[in-house]
Amino acid sequence: MANKDELQKGSSGWREFIWNPRTHEFLGRTASSWGLVLSFYLVFYVFLAGMFVFTMYVMLLTLDDFTPTIQERLVTPGLMIRPKGEQLDLSFSPVNTESWSDYVQNLDNFLEPYNDNYQAQTNDDCVPDQFFIQEDSGEVRNHPKRSCQFNRTMLEECSGLQDRSYGYQSGQPCVLIKLNRVIGMLPGKEGLSPYVSCGAKREDDDKIGQLVYFPPNAAFNLMYYPYYGKKAQVNYTQPLVAVKFVNVTVNQDLAVECVVVSNTLTPGGERDKFAGRVSFKLRVSGQ
């Protein structure tokens, strides 16, 4: 009987803690006490939400839709190639169409916006060898900013117009090189444009053969700079340099490196191996 009475007392204690009919307390608090607690937390969280919204509003006031407020970048931007292949590995056999057809399709798609008729409709015929500066007038935005034409025909033998296979069918492949975009960058001075220089790594120097560049000076002309950003300069067309491997040694894996040479861009060191350069493997298989 003692155990039964103790259980009843314990059960009665829990029921009174949840709801005490004598004091009208729920979980140990009266209605007015719960009201004060809930009011405090309601005001507290509304205040926190208001602080968050106000902070975000102030932060958004400092942002510009066209120019990044803080721009952290390498001193020298990197280079990239087209076609890229898998892990910058270009391997093919001229007699096996399937081995290079994807490269050709990749180049066709990439160069479509560079067609001369499209460039004439959307971009300007600019004065070469000088920067195309387009300043804003005080608070008045000079938008959209104009862009200079880069015509596909400037790539000549690597344009895909004279040779639809871009040289892959004949074992003389073309590789397109572009300098990564950086808003506001001026990659040259004194009328000297940055240019591309490609070559084999030391162990493959005697296997790479003759290289031909298009345009012939292998330069990214100054008139394509500065770049003002995707929103401000909607029709911007990146300048390209094409390199054609005329008589590369077949059945050999060649380590090729292309670097940008400029009087304002410093080449990357050991810490920034990809700054101002790109490395890729090229293999042309024989029959």
Sequence and secondary structure as in RCSB ss.txt:
>XXXX:A:sequence
MANKDELQKGSSGWREFIWNPRTHEFLGRTASSWGLVLSFYLVFYVFLAGMFVFTMYVMLLTLDDFTPTIQERLV
TPGLMIRPKGEQLDLSFSPVNTESWSDYVQNLDNFLEPYNDNYQAQTNDDCVPDQFFIQEDSGEVRNHPKRSCQF
NRTMLEECSGLQDRSYGYQSGQPCVLIKLNRVIGMLPGKEGLSPYVSCGAKREDDDKIGQLVYFPPNAAFNLMYY
PYYGKKAQVNYTQPLVAVKFVNVTVNQDLAVECVVVSNTLTPGGERDKFAGRVSFKLRVSGQ
>XXXX:A:secstr
 HHHHHHHHHHHHHHHHHEETTTTEETTB HHHHHHHHHHHHHHHHHHHHHHHHHHHHHHHT  SSS SS    S
S BEEEES  TTSEEEE TT HHHHHHHHHHHHHHHGGG HHHHHHHSB   TTS      BTTB   S   B  
 GGGGGGGSSSS TTTTTTTT  EEEEEE   BT    BTTB  EEEEEE GGGTTTS  EEEESTT B  GGG 
SB  TTT TT     EEEEESS  TT  EEEEEEEE SS     SS TTBTEEEEEEEE   
